Amino acid sequence: MQKIELIAMLEDSKKIIDFLQRKGLVEVSNHELPEQMYNFDTSYSVTQFEKFRTTAVQAKEILNSFAPQKVSLVDSFRPPKEIPVSRFLDMTDDADLTMSRCYDIIEANKAIDEAKVDIIRLESTNNSLSVWKELDIPLKAPSTKSTKTFVGTFPDLQTEQSVKEKLAELVPDIEAFEVEVVYSSEMLSCAAVMCLREDAERLVEALRSFGFVKPNELPDRPAGEVIKENEEKIQALKDDIEKQQQIIKSFEAEHENIDFLIDYFSLRVEKYEALKKISVTDRVFYLSGYIPEKYSSKVVSQLEEKYSAAVTLSEPSEDEEVPVLLENNAFGAPVESITEMYSLPGKTDIDPNAIMAFFYYLFFGMMFSDAGYGLLMVIATAFVLIKSKPQGSKRKTVLMYMYCGISTMFWGIMFGSFFGDLINVIRINYLNLPETRLYVWLNPQGDDLMTTMLWCFLFGIIHLFVGVGIKGYMQWKQGDKFGAIVDPLSIYLAVGGAAPICAGMIIEIPDSITQAGKYCALAGVVLIVLTAGRASKGIFGKLGAGLYALYNTVSGYLSDVLSYSRLLALGLVTGIIGSVVNLMGTLPSNMVVKTVLFTVVFVLGHAINFGINIIGAYVHTNRLQYVEFFSRFYEGGGVAFNPLKVNSKTFKIKEETNNG
C-alpha cells in the first residue's frame, strides 16, 4: 500500500473525484489541514442525497410488494451490468423523471394506507351500530312536547317483559311507558324506552339501578341507514384501493430505473463524503489517501494525462494506520471473508488466508464428510460459476463452497458415506445383493471409531504446529531470532513427544516410539521452563515464569487438541442421520409402498440433514481457525481498505478511452 497525494485546479475537483470513484482504487483519507486552505462543507448535499436515496428505497419496497421483481437465485449471483461512462451520464439525466415516479408510487401507497384506515374506522362503526339495526327510529331519539325517549344498554340479558317487571317494582306509580328490546345476549341488551316527560327523571333513575347506560355518541338517524351508507363508503374505498394498486403496478417496468436511482444517490453520497476530506483554496485543491502499489503507477499516469494535476507517491510512515487490502490466489482468496469476520491483519501480522485455506477446506470436509452432499455442493456451485459468472465477494463465496464440496466428497469416499449408506440400501432392498465395503480408508461408524479420532487429533496437532511455526517466523522477522527458534521448538518437542504417549492409551504404539516420545517431551518441558521466562528479571522470576508457561502449555494444548474431536463428532452425526433416514424409508415390506415412502423420506430427510450439518460444519470450522489457529500467532486489529468506488448492485462503469 502506498500513500498518494494530489494537487490540482479546483475546477477539476469533481471530475477527478468522479474519475477516482470509477476506478475504485484510492481511499481518500483525512489529513492535517495545510496552511491557508480550508475544507469543503458538503453536509447539506449529503443530507439531500440521503433523503432522495431513502425515498427511492421506499418506492422500491412498495413496488416490490405489489409487482415483485422476478429474480432467480442464480441471477442474484450475476455481476452488475457494465455500462460506459456516456451511458451512465445519459441515465443520470433521467434521474428526475424516475424520482417523480417514485413520488407517484409513494403517494399511491399513502392513499391505499389512508383508505384502509378509513375502512377499519367505518367497519368498527358498523360493528358498534349492528346491535341497533332493528330499531327503526333515530338513535338520538327525538322527544315530543309530552314524551321523552331513551336509548341505552344493559350489561346482561334483558327482555321487554323483564324490564317492565323491574320498573313495576321500582316505580309502581308510573304506568305510561313503553319498552322495546332490539338486541339481547348474555353480555349485552339494547333497548329503547319511551315515557311521559314528567316521569322521565324517575324512570331513568330506576333504569340505571339495574345497569341501564345511555351511549355517549349516537347518530341522529336510524342505525340501518347509517350502516348502509357506511357499506357504500367502504365499497368506494375498496374500489379506490384497487385503482391505486393498479397505478403502482403500472410502474412495474421501473424496477431497473429505481435500482439505478438508489445506486446513483449512493454514489453521490460517497462522493460528497469524500469531498469533505479534501483541502481547497480559491484556485486549487489537495487530497491524500492510499492506493495499492500494483495499481499506483497506472492511476498516476492517467490522472496526469487527463487533468492538470501533480501527483506524488510515497511509502507510509511506520506510525501511520495503513488500511489493509487482502490479496490472495484463487485458492486462498475465498476464505478472506472468514478472516475479515474475525479481524484484518495488523501491522505485525501476515495474511493468514493462503495457509488457513488448506486447513479450512480440510476440516469442513471432515465435518460434513458425505460424498453425496459434497457432490451436490460441487454441482450447484459449478452451475452458478458457469451460468452467472459472479464477481468479487460473490465469486469468492461460491468458490469457497465449491472447494469445501470437493473436500466433503473426498472425505465421504474415505469414510464410506454417500447419502448415508444409500449404496448398500439399494443393493440390499432393490438388487438383492449383499452389503459391500463403502469406505476406502476408515469406517468411523464401525471398528475404526477410535482410530479416526486419533487421526483427527493428529490433524489438529499439525494445525496448531503450523500456527506456532508462523509465530516463530514472525519473531525472526522482528529480530527475535533466539525466540523464533526456542519457542516453537519447545512446543514441538513437548506436545509432539506427548502425542504418542497419549495415543498409546488407546491403540498399541511401539515401545521405541513411546520411549522417543518421552525424551522429546522431557526435552520440551525443560526448554520451556528454561527459556519461556527469559523476559523476567532475576533467576527466580525467570524460573517462575517458565513454570507458569509450562502449566499454560500443558493445559492449553490439551484442551485445544481435544477440540479437534469435533471433526469426528460432526462427521459421525452427518453419516448416522443419513443412514437413519434411509432406514426409515425402507421399513415397509411391500415393494411399491417402500419405494414411495423411501423417495419421500429420502428427499425430505436428507434435505434437513444437509441444511443442519452444513451450518454446523461452517460454524465449527470457523471456530477451529479463530480459537485454536489464530490464537497461536495472530493479533489482528487492521483497518479495511475502503476506496472511493462505485458501490452499485445494478451497474458497473466501463471507462472509455476517448472520455476525458
C-alpha positions in Angstrom: 0.0 0.0 0.0 1.3 3.4 -1.0 0.4 6.9 0.1 -0.9 9.1 -2.7 -1.0 12.9 -2.7 -2.6 15.1 -5.4 -2.9 18.8 -6.0 -4.9 20.1 -9.0 -7.1 23.0 -10.1 -10.2 23.5 -8.1 -12.4 23.5 -11.2 -11.3 19.9 -11.8 -12.0 18.7 -8.3 -15.4 17.0 -9.0 -14.1 15.5 -12.3 -11.1 14.0 -10.5 -13.2 12.6 -7.7 -15.6 11.1 -10.3 -12.6 9.5 -12.0 -11.2 8.1 -8.8 -14.6 6.8 -7.9 -15.0 5.0 -11.2 -11.5 3.5 -10.7 -12.2 2.4 -7.2 -8.6 2.2 -6.2 -7.9 5.2 -3.9 -9.1 5.6 -0.3 -9.3 9.3 0.3 -8.2 10.0 3.9 -8.3 12.8 6.3 -5.2 14.9 6.6 -3.8 17.8 8.6 -5.2 21.0 7.0 -2.4 22.8 5.1 -1.8 26.4 5.8 -4.2 28.9 4.1 -6.5 26.0 2.9 -10.0 25.0 4.1 -12.3 22.1 3.8 -15.5 21.7 1.8 -18.7 21.6 3.8 -20.9 19.2 1.8 -23.1 18.2 4.7 -26.2 19.8 3.1 -25.7 18.0 -0.2 -25.0 14.7 1.6 -28.3 15.1 3.6 -30.3 15.8 0.4 -28.8 12.8 -1.4 -29.5 10.6 1.6 -33.1 11.8 1.6 -33.5 11.1 -2.1 -32.0 7.7 -1.7 -34.4 6.9 1.2 -37.3 7.9 -1.0 -36.1 5.7 -3.8 -35.6 2.7 -1.5 -39.1 3.3 -0.1 -40.6 3.3 -3.6 -38.7 0.2 -4.5 -40.1 -1.7 -1.4 -43.6 -0.6 -2.2 -43.3 -1.6 -5.9 -41.9 -5.0 -4.8 -44.9 -5.6 -2.6 -47.4 -5.0 -5.5 -45.3 -6.0 -8.5 -42.4 -8.1 -7.4 -39.2 -8.1 -9.5 -38.6 -11.7 -10.7 -35.1 -12.6 -9.9 -33.9 -16.2 -9.7 -31.4 -17.4 -7.1 -28.9 -17.9 -10.0 -29.5 -14.4 -11.3 -28.7 -13.0 -7.9 -25.1 -14.1 -8.4 -24.7 -12.3 -11.7 -22.3 -9.4 -11.8 -23.6 -5.9 -12.3 -24.3 -4.8 -15.9 -21.3 -3.0 -17.4 -22.2 0.4 -18.9 -19.9 3.0 -20.5 -19.5 6.4 -18.8 -21.5 8.1 -21.6 -24.4 5.7 -20.9 -24.1 6.4 -17.2 -24.3 10.1 -17.8 -27.4 9.7 -20.0 -29.1 7.7 -17.3 -28.4 10.3 -14.7 -30.2 12.8 -16.9 -33.4 10.7 -16.4 -33.0 10.7 -12.6 -35.6 13.5 -12.1 -38.2 11.6 -14.2 -37.6 8.4 -12.2 -37.7 10.3 -8.9 -41.1 11.8 -9.9 -42.4 8.2 -10.5 -41.0 7.2 -7.0 -43.1 10.0 -5.5 -46.2 8.8 -7.5 -45.7 5.3 -6.1 -45.3 6.6 -2.6 -48.4 8.8 -2.9 -50.5 5.9 -4.3 -49.4 3.7 -1.4 -50.2 6.5 1.0 -53.7 6.7 -0.5 -54.1 3.0 0.0 -53.0 3.2 3.6 -55.4 6.0 4.3 -58.3 4.2 2.6 -57.5 1.1 4.7 -57.6 3.2 7.9 -61.0 4.7 6.8 -62.3 1.2 6.1 -61.3 0.0 9.6 -63.0 3.0 11.1 -66.2 2.5 9.1 -66.3 -1.2 9.8 -65.8 -0.5 13.5 -68.7 1.9 13.5 -70.9 -0.6 11.7 -70.0 -3.3 14.2 -71.0 -1.0 17.1 -74.2 0.0 15.3 -75.2 -3.5 14.2 -76.9 -4.2 17.5 -79.3 -1.2 16.8 -80.2 -2.0 13.2 -83.6 -3.4 14.2 -84.5 0.0 15.7 -86.4 2.0 13.1 -86.2 5.4 14.9 -83.1 7.7 15.0 -80.7 6.6 17.8 -80.7 10.2 19.0 -84.4 9.6 19.8 -86.5 12.7 19.3 -88.7 13.9 22.1 -92.2 15.4 21.8 -93.9 18.0 23.9 -95.4 15.4 26.1 -93.0 12.4 25.8 -89.3 11.5 26.0 -87.4 8.6 24.6 -84.2 7.0 25.9 -81.9 4.6 24.1 -79.3 2.6 26.0 -77.8 -0.7 27.0 -78.0 -3.3 29.9 -74.9 -5.3 30.9 -76.8 -8.6 30.9 -79.7 -10.5 29.2 -82.9 -8.5 29.3 -86.3 -8.8 27.6 -89.1 -6.3 27.3 -91.0 -8.3 29.9 -88.1 -8.4 32.4 -87.5 -4.6 32.0 -91.2 -3.9 32.6 -91.4 -6.1 35.6 -88.4 -4.4 37.3 -89.8 -1.0 36.5 -93.1 -2.0 38.0 -91.3 -2.9 41.2 -89.1 0.2 41.3 -91.7 2.8 40.2 -95.1 1.2 40.6 -96.9 4.5 40.2 -95.6 5.0 36.6 -97.6 3.1 34.2 -97.4 5.2 31.0 -94.2 3.9 29.4 -93.2 1.6 26.6 -90.1 -0.7 26.2 -88.6 -2.2 23.0 -85.5 -4.5 23.3 -83.8 -4.6 19.8 -80.9 -6.8 20.8 -80.1 -9.2 23.6 -77.4 -11.6 24.7 -75.8 -12.9 27.8 -73.4 -9.9 27.9 -75.4 -7.1 26.4 -79.0 -5.9 25.8 -80.0 -2.9 23.8 -83.3 -1.2 24.4 -85.4 2.0 23.7 -87.7 3.3 26.4 -90.5 5.9 25.9 -92.4 7.7 28.8 -94.2 10.9 29.7 -91.9 13.9 30.0 -92.9 14.4 33.7 -91.9 10.8 34.5 -88.6 10.9 32.7 -86.2 11.6 35.5 -87.6 9.0 37.9 -87.9 6.4 35.2 -84.2 6.9 34.1 -83.1 6.6 37.7 -85.0 3.3 38.0 -83.4 2.0 34.8 -79.9 3.0 36.0 -80.4 1.0 39.2 -80.2 -2.3 37.2 -77.5 -1.2 34.7 -79.1 1.0 32.1 -76.4 3.2 30.4 -77.0 5.8 27.6 -74.3 5.8 24.9 -72.2 9.0 24.6 -72.4 9.4 20.9 -75.3 8.3 18.7 -76.3 9.3 15.1 -79.4 11.2 14.6 -80.6 8.7 12.0 -81.7 5.1 12.3 -78.8 2.6 12.6 -79.8 0.7 9.5 -79.5 3.8 7.3 -76.0 4.7 8.8 -74.8 1.1 8.3 -76.0 1.0 4.6 -74.3 4.4 3.9 -71.0 3.2 5.5 -71.1 0.0 3.5 -71.3 2.1 0.3 -68.4 4.2 1.5 -66.4 1.0 2.3 -67.0 -0.3 -1.2 -66.0 3.1 -2.7 -62.8 2.9 -0.7 -62.1 -0.6 -1.8 -62.5 0.5 -5.4 -60.1 3.3 -4.8 -57.6 0.9 -3.2 -57.8 -1.3 -6.3 -57.3 1.8 -8.5 -54.2 2.9 -6.6 -52.8 -0.7 -6.7 -53.2 -0.6 -10.5 -51.4 2.7 -10.6 -48.5 1.2 -8.6 -48.4 -2.0 -10.8 -48.3 0.2 -13.9 -44.8 1.2 -12.8 -43.6 -2.5 -12.9 -41.2 -1.6 -15.7 -39.5 0.9 -13.5 -37.7 -1.6 -11.3 -34.4 -1.3 -13.1 -34.6 2.5 -13.2 -35.3 2.7 -9.5 -32.4 0.4 -8.7 -30.2 2.7 -10.8 -31.5 5.7 -8.9 -30.8 4.1 -5.5 -27.2 3.3 -6.6 -26.8 6.7 -8.2 -27.7 8.5 -5.0 -25.4 6.2 -3.0 -22.6 7.2 -5.3 -23.4 10.8 -4.8 -23.4 10.4 -1.0 -20.0 8.7 -1.1 -18.6 11.3 -3.5 -19.6 14.2 -1.4 -18.4 12.5 1.8 -15.0 12.2 0.0 -15.2 15.9 -0.9 -15.3 16.7 2.8 -11.8 15.3 3.1 -10.1 17.5 0.5 -8.5 20.8 1.3 -9.0 23.8 -1.0 -8.1 27.4 -1.7 -9.9 29.7 -4.2 -8.0 28.0 -7.1 -6.5 24.6 -6.1 -7.4 21.6 -4.1 -5.4 18.9 -2.3 -6.2 15.4 -1.3 -4.3 12.5 0.2 -5.0 8.8 0.6 -3.8 5.3 0.0 -3.6 3.2 -3.2 -2.4 -0.4 -3.7 1.1 -0.4 -5.0 0.5 -2.6 -8.1 -2.1 -0.1 -9.4 -0.4 3.2 -8.4 1.7 3.9 -11.5 -1.1 3.4 -14.0 -3.5 5.5 -12.0 -1.0 8.3 -11.6 -0.2 8.4 -15.3 -3.9 8.5 -16.2 -4.5 11.4 -13.7 -1.7 13.4 -15.1 -2.8 12.7 -18.7 -6.4 13.6 -18.2 -6.1 16.6 -15.8 -3.7 19.3 -14.8 -2.6 17.6 -11.7 0.6 16.9 -9.7 0.6 13.5 -8.1 3.2 12.0 -5.8 3.6 8.5 -4.3 5.4 7.7 -1.1 5.8 4.9 1.4 3.6 5.4 4.6 5.5 6.1 7.8 5.7 3.5 10.5 3.3 5.3 12.8 0.5 5.6 10.1 -2.5 3.4 10.4 -2.4 2.0 6.8 -5.5 0.3 5.5 -5.4 -3.4 4.7 -6.2 -5.0 1.4 -6.1 -8.8 1.3 -4.9 -10.2 -2.0 -4.6 -14.0 -2.5 -4.7 -16.5 -5.3 -7.9 -18.4 -6.3 -7.3 -21.0 -3.6 -6.8 -18.6 -0.7 -9.0 -15.7 -1.6 -12.3 -17.5 -1.0 -11.6 -17.6 2.8 -10.7 -13.9 3.1 -14.2 -13.2 4.4 -13.7 -15.7 7.2 -10.6 -13.7 8.3 -12.4 -10.4 7.9 -15.2 -11.6 10.2 -12.5 -12.2 12.9 -10.2 -9.2 12.3 -8.0 -7.9 9.5 -4.2 -8.4 9.9 -2.4 -5.8 12.0 0.9 -4.1 11.2 3.0 -7.0 12.5 0.7 -9.8 11.2 1.0 -11.8 8.0 -2.0 -12.5 5.8 -3.1 -16.0 7.1 -5.5 -16.9 4.3 -3.2 -18.7 2.0 -2.2 -21.1 4.8 -5.6 -21.2 6.5 -7.4 -22.1 3.3 -6.0 -25.6 3.2 -7.0 -26.4 6.8 -10.4 -24.7 6.3 -11.3 -26.9 3.3 -9.8 -30.0 5.0 -11.7 -29.6 8.3 -15.0 -28.6 6.6 -14.9 -31.7 4.5 -14.1 -33.9 7.5 -17.1 -32.5 9.4 -19.6 -32.8 6.6 -18.0 -35.9 5.2 -20.7 -37.2 2.9 -19.8 -37.7 -0.8 -23.4 -37.2 -1.9 -23.7 -33.9 -0.1 -20.3 -32.8 -1.4 -21.3 -33.8 -5.0 -24.5 -31.6 -4.6 -22.3 -28.7 -3.5 -19.9 -29.0 -6.4 -22.7 -29.3 -9.0 -24.6 -26.3 -7.5 -21.5 -24.1 -7.2 -20.2 -25.1 -10.7 -23.5 -24.3 -12.2 -23.6 -20.8 -10.6 -20.0 -20.1 -11.7 -20.7 -21.1 -15.3 -24.2 -19.7 -15.6 -23.9 -16.4 -13.6 -20.2 -15.7 -13.8 -20.2 -13.9 -10.4 -17.5 -11.4 -9.5 -15.9 -10.0 -6.3 -17.1 -11.3 -3.0 -19.9 -13.4 -4.5 -17.4 -15.3 -6.6 -15.2 -15.9 -3.6 -18.1 -17.2 -1.6 -19.2 -19.6 -4.4 -15.6 -20.8 -4.8 -15.2 -21.4 -1.1 -18.2 -23.7 -1.0 -17.0 -25.4 -4.2 -13.7 -26.3 -2.5 -15.5 -27.3 0.6 -17.7 -29.5 -1.5 -14.7 -31.2 -3.1 -13.2 -31.8 0.3 -16.6 -33.2 1.5 -16.7 -35.6 -1.4 -13.1 -36.8 -0.7 -13.8 -37.4 3.0 -17.1 -39.0 2.2 -15.3 -41.5 0.0 -12.6 -42.1 2.6 -15.2 -42.7 5.4 -17.8 -44.5 3.2 -20.7 -42.2 3.2 -22.8 -41.4 0.1 -26.2 -40.0 1.3 -25.5 -42.2 4.4 -25.4 -45.8 3.4 -27.5 -45.3 0.2 -25.4 -47.7 -1.9 -25.9 -50.7 0.5 -29.6 -49.8 0.9 -30.2 -50.0 -2.8 -28.1 -53.2 -3.1 -30.0 -55.0 -0.3 -33.6 -53.8 -0.9 -33.7 -53.4 -4.7 -30.9 -55.5 -6.2 -30.9 -58.4 -3.7 -27.1 -58.1 -3.3 -25.1 -58.4 -0.1 -23.6 -55.4 1.6 -20.3 -54.2 0.3 -17.5 -52.2 1.9 -18.2 -48.5 1.3 -15.2 -46.8 2.9 -11.8 -46.5 1.3 -9.7 -45.7 4.4 -11.6 -45.7 7.7 -15.0 -46.7 9.0 -15.8 -44.2 11.8 -19.2 -45.7 12.3 -17.7 -49.2 12.9 -14.5 -50.6 14.2 -12.3 -47.6 13.3 -14.0 -45.1 15.6 -11.1 -44.6 18.0 -8.5 -44.7 15.1 -10.4 -42.0 13.3 -10.5 -39.9 16.5 -6.7 -40.2 16.8 -6.3 -39.1 13.2 -8.4 -36.1 14.0 -6.2 -35.2 16.9 -3.1 -35.6 14.6 -4.6 -33.2 12.1 -5.3 -30.8 15.0 -1.7 -31.0 16.2 -0.4 -30.3 12.7 -2.8 -27.3 12.5 -1.5 -26.0 15.9 2.1 -26.6 14.9 1.7 -24.6 11.7 0.4 -21.7 13.8 3.3 -22.0 16.2 5.7 -22.0 13.2 4.1 -18.9 11.8 4.7 -17.2 15.1 8.3 -18.2 15.0 8.6 -16.8 11.5 7.2 -13.5 12.7 9.6 -13.4 15.6 12.5 -14.0 13.3 11.4 -11.1 11.0 11.0 -8.8 14.1 14.6 -9.6 15.2 13.9 -12.1 18.0 15.9 -14.9 16.4 16.5 -16.8 19.7 12.8 -16.8 20.5 12.0 -17.8 16.9 14.0 -21.0 17.4 13.4 -22.0 21.0 9.7 -21.1 21.4 8.4 -23.3 18.5 11.0 -26.0 19.2 10.0 -26.3 22.8 6.3 -26.7 21.8 7.1 -29.2 19.1 9.1 -31.3 21.5 6.7 -31.2 24.4 3.4 -31.7 22.5 4.9 -33.9 19.8 6.6 -36.1 22.4 3.5 -36.4 24.5 1.3 -37.3 21.5 2.5 -41.0 21.1 2.4 -41.5 24.8 -1.3 -40.4 25.0 -2.1 -42.3 21.8 -0.7 -45.5 23.4 -3.6 -45.4 25.9 -6.0 -46.1 23.0 -4.1 -48.1 20.4 -0.8 -50.0 20.5 2.3 -47.9 19.9 5.7 -49.5 19.5 7.9 -49.1 22.6 10.7 -47.4 20.6 8.3 -44.6 19.6 6.9 -44.2 23.1 10.4 -44.0 24.6 11.5 -41.5 22.0 8.3 -39.5 22.8 9.2 -39.4 26.5 12.6 -38.0 25.8 11.3 -35.4 23.4 8.6 -34.4 25.8 11.1 -34.1 28.7 13.4 -32.0 26.5 10.5 -29.8 25.6 9.4 -29.3 29.2 13.0 -28.4 30.2 13.3 -26.0 27.3 10.0 -24.3 28.2 11.0 -23.9 31.9 14.4 -22.5 31.0 13.5 -20.1 28.2 9.8 -19.1 28.4 10.5 -16.7 31.3 13.6 -15.0 29.7 11.9 -11.6 29.7 11.5 -11.7 33.5 14.1 -10.3 35.9 16.2 -12.5 38.2 16.7 -16.2 38.3 13.6 -16.9 40.4 11.5 -14.6 38.2 12.6 -16.4 35.1 12.1 -19.8 36.7 8.6 -18.9 38.0 7.6 -17.5 34.6 8.9 -20.7 33.0 6.9 -22.9 35.2 3.8 -20.8 34.6 4.4 -21.1 30.9 4.7 -24.9 31.2 1.4 -25.0 33.0 -0.3 -22.9 30.3 1.3 -25.1 27.6 0.1 -28.4 29.2 -3.4 -27.2 30.0 -3.8 -25.1 26.9 -2.6 -27.6 24.3 -4.5 -30.4 26.0 -7.8 -28.6 25.7 -7.0 -27.3 22.2 -6.1 -30.8 20.8 -9.3 -32.2 22.4 -11.2 -29.6 20.5 -10.4 -31.4 17.3 -12.7 -34.2 18.4 -15.4 -32.2 16.8 -14.1 -33.3 13.4 -15.1 -36.8 14.3 -18.3 -35.9 16.1 -19.8 -33.8 13.3 -18.8 -36.3 10.7 -20.5 -39.1 12.6 -23.6 -37.1 13.0 -23.9 -36.4 9.3 -23.4 -40.1 8.3 -25.5 -41.6 11.1 -28.5 -39.3 10.5 -28.3 -40.0 6.8 -28.3 -43.8 7.4 -31.3 -43.5 9.8 -33.2 -41.5 7.2 -32.5 -44.4 4.7 -33.6 -47.0 7.2 -36.9 -45.2 7.9 -37.7 -45.2 4.2 -37.2 -48.9 3.8 -39.3 -50.1 6.7 -42.4 -51.3 4.8 -42.2 -54.8 3.3 -44.4 -54.1 0.3 -42.1 -53.0 -2.5 -44.4 -50.3 -4.0 -45.1 -48.7 -0.6 -41.4 -49.0 0.3 -40.4 -47.2 -2.9 -42.8 -44.4 -2.5 -42.0 -43.9 1.2 -38.3 -44.2 0.6 -38.4 -41.5 -2.1 -40.3 -39.0 0.1 -38.3 -39.7 3.2 -35.0 -39.6 1.3 -35.7 -36.2 -0.2 -37.1 -34.6 3.0 -34.7 -36.3 5.4 -31.5 -35.7 3.5 -32.6 -32.1 2.8 -32.9 -31.4 6.5 -29.7 -33.3 7.3 -27.9 -31.3 4.7 -29.1 -28.0 5.9 -28.4 -28.6 9.6 -25.0 -30.2 9.2 -23.6 -27.7 6.6 -24.3 -24.9 9.1 -22.6 -27.0 11.9 -19.6 -27.6 9.7 -19.3 -23.9 8.8 -19.6 -22.7 12.4 -17.2 -25.2 13.9 -14.6 -24.9 11.1 -14.6 -21.2 11.8 -14.2 -21.8 15.5 -11.1 -24.0 14.9 -9.5 -21.2 12.9 -10.4 -18.4 15.3 -9.8 -20.1 18.7 -7.1 -22.8 18.0 -5.2 -21.5 15.0 -5.3 -17.7 15.2 -4.5 -17.7 18.9 -1.0 -19.0 18.2 0.2 -16.1 16.1 -2.5 -13.7 15.0 -3.2 -10.3 16.6 -5.5 -8.6 14.1 -6.7 -5.1 14.5 -6.2 -3.9 10.9 -8.5 -1.4 9.2 -10.1 -2.5 5.9 -9.1 -0.7 2.7 -12.2 1.3 1.8 -11.6 3.0 -1.5 -13.9 5.6 -3.1 -15.7 3.4 -5.6 -18.9 2.7 -7.4 -20.8 0.6 -4.8 -23.5 -0.5 -7.2 -25.6 -3.7 -7.3 -27.0 -2.9 -10.7 -24.3 -1.4 -12.9 -20.5 -1.2 -13.3 -19.0 1.8 -15.1 -16.7 1.0 -18.0 -14.0 3.6 -18.5 -13.9 4.9 -22.1 -10.6 5.7 -23.7 -12.0 8.7 -25.5 -13.6 10.2 -22.5 -11.6 12.9 -20.8 
